[in-house]
Amino acid sequence: MTATECCYAKTILRGWTKKMKKYRIYILQLFACVLAVFILSATGAFAQQESNVDENGLATDLTVTLISVAPGYTAYTAHGHCALRLQCPSAGLDISFTYGLDDTPENRMAFFVGNGQGTYSAYHTDDYLKEYASEGRQVYEYELNLSLNEKRHLWELLDSEIFGGNFRLYNYLQTNCSSMCVQAINRALDGDQLIYQSLPPVLNGTYRQFVRHISERRPWVNFFWQSLLGSAGEEIGQIEDKLSPELLVEAWQHAVLKDSLGSSRPMIVNEGQLLIQGDDGKKTTWFTPTLFFALLLALAILLTVAEWRGHLRRVGNVVDILLLAGQTLVGLFICYMAFFSILYGASGNWYVIPFNPLPLLLWLLFHHKKGFQRVYLFYTVVLAIFIALTPFVEQIDLPHSLLVAVMAVRCLAKCKNVEIKSVYSGSVNMI
């Protein structure tokens, strides 16, 4: 290498050295900035974490909300559903606690016996809401204005219910999702008193009026439950036992929590937050039990007139067989519920008069006997008296009376048919 080349190389090396010193300063400055940001972030997170705990290290960022699910369209979902949502963001917890019938086929059958087991369940809220999102049902959330101690106590109570494996006998009047939410809140109150300042009028009525109210958009569901509800339907009961999810929200929106010093605060903090945009459950059907049984009664009358004129007797016999089979099956179910089931509200049922297995039993034993038409006549009178009681007995409603009238018309038809056959046989003998 020549002297010129050496000088040129030294010049380049000195230039690169100056550049590296300059870049080293930039790298050190960048590293210092990143380190400062990290320290400030860690300090802020630590301070934030410290602000979410008290002197005993217990979390303070607790919230309790009521989740209200719009009614569905089956007998089990038609009254809606509700749950208590408990959140603690600092601990990453978001749990929904709900009460319901333990959902197994055996337990659903046990419900009608009166031994259905109801229990609290806990779900991650996202998982809990997925079911209702898939069903397209509307869901609202309402924040409850509980004190910090009450929120902690409520969480402890619900945890003990879950881990203790506690069961209660489930019935749709007294122990359901709404009444058990109220019970849990009342148990958690720390010296406060829950006062209802304004209640929906139906809550001051009977159990029967309550069932009719919450089923008014589900006429077939109402028909089913009214068929089972006996003399207990005329009891007033406790307000807490007659709170569907919709009625619970309405009652709590006008309720206050009053402490020992006399100061009060609203039970629900806000107007509610929509969690799932879906069906609000207010759809109904025009094809009601009243319309159906009115049409069935009209057909029964037309068929009876046709029989008396000597037409459609085979059709009439088929219809009578189907009516007797249906009456027997329904009668066995209603008689079991009224006399053997221990389900609250099922006893003292007036519908055992028209719906029972006795007509089938009498027909099997004596329908070949002379004078059996008197049984038809007697049962027609019994059914007519039952229908006449409709304005005077709260339990007997119009749809059931129309159904009973169908049975009465066909019993009367059998009496007339027997009479016509007797006259016809006499005429043949005279010839």
Buried (B, 14 or more C-beta within 10 A) or exposed (E): EEEEEEEEEEEEEEEEEEEEEEEEEEEEEEEEEEEEEEEEEEEEEEEEEEEBBEEEEEBEBBBBBBBBBBBBBEBBBBBBBBBBBBBBEBEEBBBBBBBBBBEEEEBEEBBBEBBBBBBBBBBEBEEBBEEBBEBEBBBBBBBBBBBBEBBBBBBEBBBEBBEEEEBBBBBBBBBBBBBBBBBBBEEBBBEBEBEBEEBBEBBEBBBBBBBBBBBEBBBBBBBBBBBBBBBBBBEBBEBBBBBBBBBBBBBBBBBBBBBEEEEBEBBBBEEBEEBBEBBEBEEEEEEBBBBBBBEBBEEBBEBBEBBBEEEBBEEBEEBBEEBBEEBBEBBBBBBEBBEEBEBBBBBBBBBBBBBBBEBBEBBEEEEEEEEBBEBBBEBBEBBBEBBEEBEEEBBBBEBBBBBBBBBBBBBBBBBBBBEBEEEEEEEEEEE
